């Protein structure tokens, strides 16, 4: 293209098109129509996850997620993956605090196949006793792997300290002890109880109109049984959160701080997100610039938000040489005070908004991310959140609103701290940060 020339193009503002309906058997179907795409992504979302588990069955949602791939009355374990991979697609799953998602992606012409396989494993798993024991060992290895990764393990320690008496404070994988106790009958009962039409949403991102997707899924949806949605144990007040330190002979010290926040429905969530972006979500953020680029105290530093139904968290993570901890702590404390005491300059806040909005637009270009968007919307809000409306809400946040959130949340009574590092490097936490 020659210099100085521009290209004009038109964007069809009617797409992507989101629609939601309920099938005759009660199953909810949420779709996004993307007629310009050649791929499709289908997800089956169980509105049940780690925070719905009893203490004695911690990790059972994740165990069940593994087990549905281990064979049904129609498919062997190998046939489950081969049926999707054999047409150039892929199939996967994940467990979160609020949900368990099974999803598959392939060329759009294979949408009926994706639905068929996913709904079959969702309702027809046989839970072969030999496979249960084999997968139990696999999950034990997974837990041990995470324990050998201090950057991952410190996140678990942080939530344990932030929500010590709630399922949100337990690892999604469970522990070696709980995984050892979960039986085949436990898994089967859990599946039959919660994998039902009232606690399930089918999500489809494809080129097809909603009515066409309804036609495809109707003959496949009947095996999903009736039932009710699981209840959650809501987070109560935590009297105190003593810092949690774990000794481990590692080169780096891993530090995680979490400030408890409000839940996902609070209108202040947009201001919280922007505060996190300014603080540490990208390379131009304050912590990245001050701790890594200017002073070289650490290699990794980041912030992130996690929002649940009634509570949430702003998390800050660092990995650094133990000798730099005291100096990094002073910088971190200064930046937190700065957010409370001074409004974010207009230019910096504008860049944070552009970053969030741009990341959202770029992410939603794929059918996979569109499927995730509508699935997470249904789990969290019971409807499909319009991305444009979310972006508009983000764009209207003021510096005063961000500062108000900072003053509400960045306080010692909301703080939990976790550390993993060599024994000689674990200092007195009370002196680390003067908030």
C-alpha positions as CSV (number, residue, x, y, z in Angstrom):
1,X,0.0,0.0,0.0
2,X,1.5,3.4,-1.0
3,X,2.3,6.0,1.6
4,X,-0.5,8.5,2.3
5,X,-3.3,6.3,1.0
6,X,-6.1,5.3,3.3
7,X,-8.6,2.4,3.1
8,X,-12.3,2.9,3.8
9,X,-14.3,0.0,5.2
10,X,-17.7,-0.5,6.8
11,X,-18.5,-2.3,10.0
12,X,-21.9,-4.0,10.4
13,X,-23.0,-2.7,13.8
14,X,-25.7,-5.4,13.9
15,X,-23.1,-8.1,14.6
16,X,-22.2,-9.9,16.6
17,X,-25.8,-10.6,17.6
18,X,-26.6,-12.0,21.0
19,X,-29.7,-14.0,21.8
20,X,-31.0,-16.1,24.7
21,X,-33.8,-18.6,24.9
22,X,-35.0,-21.6,26.9
23,X,-35.6,-25.0,25.3
24,X,-38.7,-27.1,26.0
25,X,-36.8,-29.2,28.5
26,X,-35.7,-26.1,30.5
27,X,-32.1,-25.9,29.1
28,X,-30.9,-22.3,28.5
29,X,-29.3,-21.6,25.1
30,X,-27.2,-18.5,24.6
31,X,-25.8,-17.7,21.2
32,X,-23.8,-15.1,19.4
33,X,-24.2,-14.9,15.7
34,X,-20.9,-14.1,13.8
35,X,-21.7,-14.6,10.1
36,X,-18.2,-13.5,9.0
37,X,-16.5,-16.4,10.9
38,X,-15.7,-19.9,9.5
39,X,-15.3,-21.5,13.0
40,X,-17.7,-22.2,15.8
41,X,-17.2,-22.8,19.5
42,X,-19.7,-24.6,21.7
43,X,-19.7,-24.7,25.5
44,X,-21.7,-26.5,28.1
45,X,-21.6,-24.6,31.4
46,X,-22.5,-26.2,34.7
47,X,-23.3,-23.5,37.2
48,X,-21.5,-25.3,39.9
49,X,-17.8,-25.1,40.9
50,X,-15.4,-25.0,43.7
51,X,-17.4,-22.7,46.0
52,X,-20.4,-25.1,46.0
53,X,-18.4,-28.0,47.5
54,X,-18.6,-29.3,51.0
55,X,-15.3,-29.2,52.9
56,X,-15.1,-33.0,52.9
57,X,-15.5,-33.0,49.1
58,X,-13.1,-30.2,48.2
59,X,-12.0,-30.7,44.6
60,X,-14.9,-32.8,43.5
61,X,-16.0,-30.4,40.7
62,X,-12.5,-30.6,39.3
63,X,-12.4,-34.4,39.7
64,X,-15.7,-34.6,37.8
65,X,-14.4,-32.4,35.1
66,X,-11.6,-34.9,34.5
67,X,-13.9,-37.9,34.7
68,X,-16.4,-36.9,32.0
69,X,-13.7,-37.4,29.4
70,X,-13.1,-41.0,30.5
71,X,-15.9,-42.7,28.6
72,X,-19.6,-42.8,28.0
73,X,-22.0,-45.5,26.8
74,X,-21.3,-44.3,23.3
75,X,-17.7,-43.2,23.3
76,X,-14.4,-44.6,24.6
77,X,-12.0,-42.0,26.1
78,X,-10.0,-42.0,22.8
79,X,-13.1,-41.7,20.7
80,X,-14.2,-38.6,22.6
81,X,-11.1,-36.6,21.6
82,X,-10.8,-38.3,18.2
83,X,-14.3,-37.3,17.2
84,X,-13.4,-33.6,17.5
85,X,-9.7,-33.7,16.7
86,X,-10.5,-35.8,13.7
87,X,-12.2,-32.8,12.0
88,X,-9.5,-30.4,12.9
89,X,-11.0,-29.1,16.2
90,X,-10.2,-29.4,19.8
91,X,-12.1,-30.2,23.0
92,X,-11.2,-29.0,26.6
93,X,-12.7,-28.1,30.0
94,X,-11.9,-26.0,33.1
95,X,-13.2,-25.6,36.6
96,X,-13.7,-22.3,38.3
97,X,-15.1,-21.2,41.6
98,X,-18.6,-20.6,40.1
99,X,-18.8,-23.0,37.2
100,X,-17.4,-25.9,35.2
101,X,-17.2,-25.5,31.4
102,X,-16.8,-28.1,28.7
103,X,-16.1,-26.7,25.3
104,X,-15.1,-27.6,21.8
105,X,-14.2,-25.7,18.6
106,X,-14.1,-26.7,15.0
107,X,-15.2,-25.5,11.5
108,X,-18.7,-24.2,11.7
109,X,-20.1,-27.1,9.6
110,X,-19.4,-29.4,12.6
111,X,-21.6,-27.6,15.2
112,X,-24.0,-30.5,15.5
113,X,-21.1,-32.8,16.2
114,X,-19.6,-30.5,18.8
115,X,-23.0,-30.3,20.6
116,X,-23.5,-34.1,20.4
117,X,-20.2,-35.0,21.9
118,X,-20.3,-32.3,24.6
119,X,-23.8,-33.2,25.7
120,X,-23.1,-36.9,25.7
121,X,-20.1,-36.6,28.0
122,X,-22.1,-34.1,30.2
123,X,-24.9,-36.5,30.8
124,X,-23.7,-40.0,29.8
125,X,-20.4,-40.6,31.6
126,X,-20.0,-44.1,33.0
127,X,-17.4,-43.3,35.7
128,X,-15.6,-46.6,35.2
129,X,-14.1,-47.5,38.6
130,X,-10.7,-48.2,37.1
131,X,-10.7,-44.8,35.4
132,X,-11.6,-43.1,38.7
133,X,-8.6,-44.6,40.4
134,X,-6.3,-43.8,37.4
135,X,-7.5,-40.2,37.3
136,X,-7.2,-39.9,41.1
137,X,-3.5,-40.4,40.7
138,X,-3.4,-37.9,37.8
139,X,-5.0,-35.3,40.0
140,X,-2.6,-36.0,42.8
141,X,0.3,-35.4,40.4
142,X,-1.4,-32.1,39.3
143,X,-1.7,-31.0,42.9
144,X,2.0,-31.8,43.5
145,X,2.9,-30.0,40.4
146,X,1.3,-26.8,41.6
147,X,2.9,-27.1,45.0
148,X,6.3,-27.2,43.2
149,X,5.5,-23.9,41.4
150,X,5.7,-21.2,44.1
151,X,4.2,-18.5,41.9
152,X,1.1,-20.7,41.6
153,X,1.1,-22.0,45.2
154,X,1.3,-18.5,46.7
155,X,-2.0,-17.6,45.0
156,X,-3.6,-20.5,46.9
157,X,-2.1,-19.4,50.1
158,X,-3.4,-15.9,49.6
159,X,-7.1,-17.0,49.1
160,X,-6.7,-19.3,52.1
161,X,-5.8,-16.3,54.2
162,X,-8.3,-13.9,52.6
163,X,-11.3,-16.3,53.0
164,X,-10.2,-18.8,55.6
165,X,-13.6,-20.2,56.5
166,X,-15.2,-20.3,53.0
167,X,-14.9,-22.5,50.0
168,X,-13.4,-19.6,48.1
169,X,-10.4,-20.0,50.2
170,X,-9.8,-23.6,49.2
171,X,-7.8,-24.8,46.1
172,X,-10.0,-25.8,43.1
173,X,-8.0,-29.0,42.8
174,X,-8.8,-30.0,46.4
175,X,-6.0,-31.4,48.5
176,X,-4.2,-34.7,48.5
177,X,-6.3,-35.7,51.4
178,X,-9.7,-34.8,50.0
179,X,-9.0,-36.2,46.6
180,X,-8.0,-39.5,48.2
181,X,-11.4,-39.6,50.0
182,X,-13.7,-38.8,47.1
183,X,-15.4,-42.0,45.8
184,X,-16.9,-43.0,42.5
185,X,-20.3,-42.8,44.2
186,X,-19.5,-39.2,45.4
187,X,-18.7,-38.1,41.9
188,X,-21.7,-39.8,40.3
189,X,-24.1,-38.3,42.9
190,X,-22.6,-34.9,42.5
191,X,-23.0,-35.1,38.7
192,X,-26.6,-36.3,38.8
193,X,-27.5,-33.7,41.4
194,X,-26.1,-30.6,39.7
195,X,-25.7,-31.3,36.0
196,X,-29.3,-30.4,35.3
197,X,-31.3,-28.1,33.0
198,X,-31.8,-25.5,35.8
199,X,-28.0,-25.3,36.4
200,X,-26.8,-25.6,32.8
201,X,-26.3,-23.2,30.0
202,X,-25.4,-24.2,26.4
203,X,-23.4,-21.4,24.7
204,X,-22.7,-21.2,20.9
205,X,-20.6,-18.7,19.0
206,X,-21.0,-19.4,15.3
207,X,-22.0,-18.0,11.9
208,X,-25.5,-19.4,12.4
209,X,-28.7,-17.5,13.5
210,X,-30.1,-18.3,16.8
211,X,-33.1,-20.2,15.3
212,X,-30.8,-22.5,13.4
213,X,-28.8,-23.3,16.5
214,X,-32.1,-24.1,18.3
215,X,-33.0,-26.5,15.5
216,X,-29.6,-28.2,15.7
217,X,-29.7,-28.7,19.5
218,X,-33.3,-29.8,20.0
219,X,-32.8,-33.5,19.2
220,X,-29.7,-33.6,21.5
221,X,-30.8,-31.8,24.6
222,X,-33.3,-34.2,26.2
223,X,-30.8,-36.3,28.2
224,X,-30.1,-33.3,30.4
225,X,-32.3,-34.0,33.5
226,X,-34.4,-31.6,35.5
227,X,-33.1,-30.3,38.8
228,X,-32.2,-27.3,40.9
229,X,-29.3,-24.9,41.1
230,X,-26.7,-25.3,43.9
231,X,-26.6,-22.8,46.8
232,X,-23.4,-21.1,47.9
233,X,-22.0,-20.4,51.3
234,X,-21.7,-16.7,51.3
235,X,-18.5,-15.1,52.7
236,X,-18.9,-13.6,56.2
237,X,-16.7,-11.1,58.0
238,X,-13.2,-12.2,58.8
239,X,-12.0,-10.9,62.2
240,X,-8.3,-10.9,61.4
241,X,-6.0,-12.1,58.6
242,X,-2.5,-12.9,60.0
243,X,0.1,-13.0,57.2
244,X,0.9,-16.5,55.9
245,X,4.4,-17.5,55.2
246,X,5.7,-20.8,53.8
247,X,9.3,-21.7,53.9
248,X,10.7,-23.2,50.7
249,X,14.2,-23.4,49.4
250,X,13.8,-21.4,46.2
251,X,15.9,-18.7,44.5
252,X,13.1,-16.1,44.4
253,X,10.7,-14.9,47.1
254,X,7.1,-14.9,46.0
255,X,4.8,-12.3,47.5
256,X,1.0,-12.0,47.0
257,X,-1.2,-9.3,48.5
258,X,-5.0,-9.4,48.3
259,X,-7.4,-6.6,49.2
260,X,-11.0,-7.9,49.7
261,X,-13.5,-6.0,47.6
262,X,-17.2,-5.9,46.6
263,X,-18.8,-8.4,44.3
264,X,-19.4,-8.5,40.6
265,X,-22.7,-6.7,40.6
266,X,-21.4,-3.6,42.3
267,X,-21.3,-0.6,39.9
268,X,-17.9,0.3,41.3
269,X,-16.4,-2.7,39.6
270,X,-15.4,-0.6,36.5
271,X,-13.5,1.8,38.7
272,X,-11.8,-1.1,40.4
273,X,-10.7,-2.5,37.1
274,X,-9.2,0.8,36.0
275,X,-7.4,1.1,39.3
276,X,-5.8,-2.3,38.8
277,X,-4.8,-1.4,35.2
278,X,-3.1,1.8,36.4
279,X,-1.4,-0.1,39.3
280,X,0.0,-3.2,37.6
281,X,-1.8,-4.9,34.7
282,X,0.5,-3.9,31.8
283,X,4.0,-2.8,31.1
284,X,3.2,0.9,31.3
285,X,1.6,0.5,34.8
286,X,3.0,2.2,37.9
287,X,4.3,-0.9,39.6
288,X,5.9,-2.4,36.5
289,X,7.6,0.9,35.7
290,X,8.7,1.7,39.3
291,X,9.7,-1.8,40.5
292,X,11.1,-3.3,37.3
293,X,12.0,-0.7,34.8
294,X,13.3,2.2,37.0
295,X,14.8,0.2,40.0
296,X,15.2,-3.3,38.7
297,X,13.9,-4.8,42.0
298,X,12.0,-7.6,40.3
299,X,11.3,-9.5,37.1
300,X,7.6,-10.1,37.6
301,X,5.0,-7.8,39.1
302,X,1.4,-7.6,38.3
303,X,-2.1,-6.8,39.6
304,X,-5.5,-8.4,38.8
305,X,-9.1,-8.4,39.9
306,X,-11.3,-11.4,40.7
307,X,-15.0,-10.8,41.3
308,X,-17.5,-13.3,42.6
309,X,-21.2,-12.9,43.6
310,X,-20.8,-11.1,46.9
311,X,-17.1,-10.4,47.3
312,X,-14.0,-9.9,45.2
313,X,-10.3,-9.2,45.4
314,X,-7.6,-6.9,44.0
315,X,-4.4,-9.0,43.9
316,X,-0.8,-7.8,43.6
317,X,1.9,-10.4,42.9
318,X,5.7,-10.1,42.9
319,X,8.6,-12.4,42.4
320,X,12.0,-11.0,43.5
321,X,15.3,-11.6,45.1
322,X,14.8,-11.7,48.9
323,X,17.4,-8.9,49.3
324,X,15.1,-6.5,47.4
325,X,12.0,-7.2,49.5
326,X,12.2,-4.3,51.9
327,X,13.0,-1.8,49.2
328,X,10.2,-3.1,47.0
329,X,7.8,-3.0,49.9
330,X,8.4,0.7,50.4
331,X,7.8,1.4,46.7
332,X,4.6,-0.7,46.8
333,X,3.3,1.1,49.9
334,X,4.0,4.4,48.4
335,X,2.1,3.6,45.2
336,X,-0.9,2.4,47.2
337,X,-0.9,5.6,49.2
338,X,-0.6,7.6,46.0
339,X,-3.8,6.0,44.7
340,X,-5.7,6.9,47.9
341,X,-4.4,10.5,48.2
342,X,-4.2,11.7,44.6
343,X,-6.5,11.5,41.7
344,X,-5.2,9.7,38.6
345,X,-4.2,12.3,36.0
346,X,-6.6,12.5,33.0
347,X,-4.1,11.3,30.5
348,X,-3.2,8.2,32.5
349,X,-6.8,7.4,33.2
350,X,-7.7,7.8,29.6
351,X,-4.9,5.4,28.6
352,X,-6.2,2.8,31.1
353,X,-9.7,3.1,29.6
354,X,-8.4,2.7,26.1
355,X,-6.4,-0.4,27.2
356,X,-9.4,-2.1,28.8
357,X,-11.7,-1.3,25.9
358,X,-9.1,-2.2,23.3
359,X,-8.3,-5.5,25.0
360,X,-12.1,-6.3,25.2
361,X,-12.5,-5.6,21.5
362,X,-9.5,-7.6,20.4
363,X,-10.5,-10.5,22.6
364,X,-14.0,-10.8,21.2
365,X,-12.7,-11.2,17.6
366,X,-12.6,-15.0,18.1
367,X,-15.5,-17.5,18.5
368,X,-13.8,-19.0,21.5
369,X,-13.7,-15.8,23.4
370,X,-17.2,-14.8,22.4
371,X,-18.4,-18.2,23.7
372,X,-16.5,-17.5,27.0
373,X,-18.1,-14.1,27.2
374,X,-21.6,-15.2,27.0
375,X,-21.0,-18.2,29.3
376,X,-19.4,-16.2,32.0
377,X,-22.2,-13.6,31.6
378,X,-24.8,-16.3,32.2
379,X,-23.0,-17.8,35.2
380,X,-22.4,-14.4,36.8
381,X,-25.4,-12.4,35.9
382,X,-28.1,-14.7,34.5
383,X,-28.2,-12.9,31.2
384,X,-25.9,-11.9,28.3
385,X,-24.0,-8.8,29.1
386,X,-23.7,-6.5,26.1
387,X,-19.9,-5.8,25.5
388,X,-20.8,-2.4,24.1
389,X,-22.7,-1.4,27.3
390,X,-19.8,-2.6,29.4
391,X,-17.3,-0.6,27.4
392,X,-19.6,2.5,27.7
393,X,-19.7,2.1,31.5
394,X,-15.9,1.8,31.6
395,X,-15.5,4.9,29.5
396,X,-17.6,7.1,31.9
397,X,-15.6,6.3,35.1
398,X,-14.1,9.4,36.7
399,X,-10.9,9.9,38.5
400,X,-12.8,10.7,41.6
401,X,-14.6,7.4,41.5
402,X,-11.3,5.5,41.2
403,X,-9.9,7.4,44.1
404,X,-13.0,6.7,46.2
405,X,-12.6,2.9,45.5
406,X,-8.9,3.1,46.5
407,X,-9.8,4.7,49.8
408,X,-12.5,2.2,50.5
409,X,-10.4,-0.9,49.6
410,X,-6.7,-0.2,50.1
411,X,-6.9,-0.4,53.8
412,X,-5.2,-2.8,56.3
413,X,-8.4,-4.4,57.5
414,X,-9.1,-5.6,53.9
415,X,-5.6,-7.0,53.3
416,X,-4.3,-10.5,53.3
417,X,-0.6,-11.4,52.6
418,X,1.0,-14.6,51.6
419,X,4.7,-15.4,51.0
420,X,6.8,-18.3,49.8
421,X,10.6,-18.1,50.1
422,X,13.8,-19.3,51.7
423,X,13.7,-19.4,55.6
424,X,16.2,-16.6,56.1
425,X,14.2,-14.3,53.8
426,X,10.8,-14.3,55.6
427,X,10.6,-11.0,57.5
428,X,8.1,-9.6,59.9
429,X,5.1,-8.9,57.8
430,X,3.9,-6.1,60.0
431,X,7.0,-4.0,59.0
432,X,6.8,-4.8,55.3
433,X,4.0,-2.4,54.3
434,X,3.0,0.8,56.1
435,X,-0.4,1.2,54.5
